[in-house]
């Protein structure tokens, strides 16, 4: 058999160009979508009955801490346990006792969390009640407040 050569020379293969611009566009869009839908907090919050949380555009996430909730009937809950009603001024000796008992039972490893309290108020609660709950919490030693609201997604 004869070997066939074209004009006596081998044809050189040219390097092939690959355009990956479209692939990169898709990956960037996918990355943005995944980052937007990622939730970095593992905080799970069970709201009490008759509590409507106000809306907010805030994007900061809550952290684990003592949870104080006040519903529209001014019933007071600490870590989802009902402890009583709150006064018109918002100050409550019942709340003070509940927070003191939680603070005393917390571990030394939870020192930073021991200063933090997550506050959940019904959207109809007046400001003076919020102020009283915050004041009572601060008197016990919970000086860092985080208001839990419903985010707009």
N, C-alpha and C positions, 0 to 999 in steps of 0.2 A: 504494500500500500504506500502510496505517496502521501507525504505530508504537504498540506496546502498552506502556503504563506501568502499573505496579501502584500504584494510588492516586496516581498522578501523581509518585511519587518513585522514584529508583533505590535498589535495595537495596544497602546497604554490605556489603562483604566484611569479615568478622571475621578478625583475625589468628589463624592456626592455631598451636596449641601443639604442640611436638614434645618428647616425653619420651625423653631419651637415657640414662637411668639404666642400662638393661639393656646398652646398647652400651658404656658406660664400665666396667661390671662385667666384661664379656668382655675388654676391652682390658687392664684391670688384671691379670686372671688370666693372660692371654697374656704380658704383660710379666714377671710373676713367674716363669712357666715358662721363658721365654727367658733371664732372668738366672740362674736356678738351673742351667741346662744349659750356660751359657757357660764355656769354659775359657780363661783369660787367658794361660796359659803355652804356649809353643810348644816346650817341652822334650820331646824324644823320647828314651826310654831303652830300650835293648835289653839285657835281662837275660841273664846267662850261664846255661848249662845247670846244672841241679841247684841253683838258687837260689830259695828260697821266701821272699818278702818278708812281714814281719809286717804285721798289720792295724793300723789307727789311725783315730781319729776326727778327726785333724788335717785342716784344710782349706787350709793354706798350701801354695802351689805351689812346686815346685823351679825353679831358674834354671840357666842354662848355666854350667858349671864343670867341673873335672876330676872324673871319676867313678871312685871306688874301690869295687870289689865283692869280697866274700868269700863263697864258697859254703859249703855244709855240710861239705865235705871240706877246708876251710881253704885252698883255692886262691885266690890273689890275682890280681885283674884290675885294670888301670888303663886307662880308656877302652876297655873291651872286649878288651884284649889281655892274655893270660895272662903273668904275670911270675914266678910261682913259688909256693911254699908259705909260709905264715905260721907263725911259731914259737908255742909255747904262750903266751908272754907277750904276743904280738901285735905286738911290735916286729920290724921287718924292714928289714935294710940294703938289700935289693932294692927295697922300696917307697921308701925314702929316695932312692936313686939315680934311680928312675923319675920321682918327683915333682920332683927337682932338674932333670932334663933337660927336663921340660915347662915348669917355671918359667923356665928360661934361654931357651927358645925362644919364650916368649909375647911379644906385642907390648906396647909401652908403653901403648897404648890399652886394654889389658885389665888395667890395674892393679888395679881393684876385683875383677874376676873372678879375678885371680891369688891372692887371699887366700882364696877360697872353694873348698870341696871338697864334692861330693855323695857321701855314704857309703851304700852298699847292702849290708846284711848279711843272711845267711840267718837265719831265726827261731830256729835252734838254736845260733847262735854264742854262746859265753859272754862275759860282760861284760869279762873281762880281755883278750880278743882285741880287742874294740871299743876299749877304753881304749888299748891299745898302738898300734892303727892311728891313732887320734886324736893320740896323743903324737908318733908318727913324722911325721904330717902337719904338726903344729904346729912341730916342729923345723925343717922345711923352709921354713915361712912360710905355710902354709895354716892360718890361725887361725879361719876362719869355717866351721862345719860345718852341713850340711843332711842329715838322715837321710831317705832316700827309703823310704816305706812304701806299702802298698796302702790306699787310702782306702775308706771305706764309703759307697757311693752309694745 
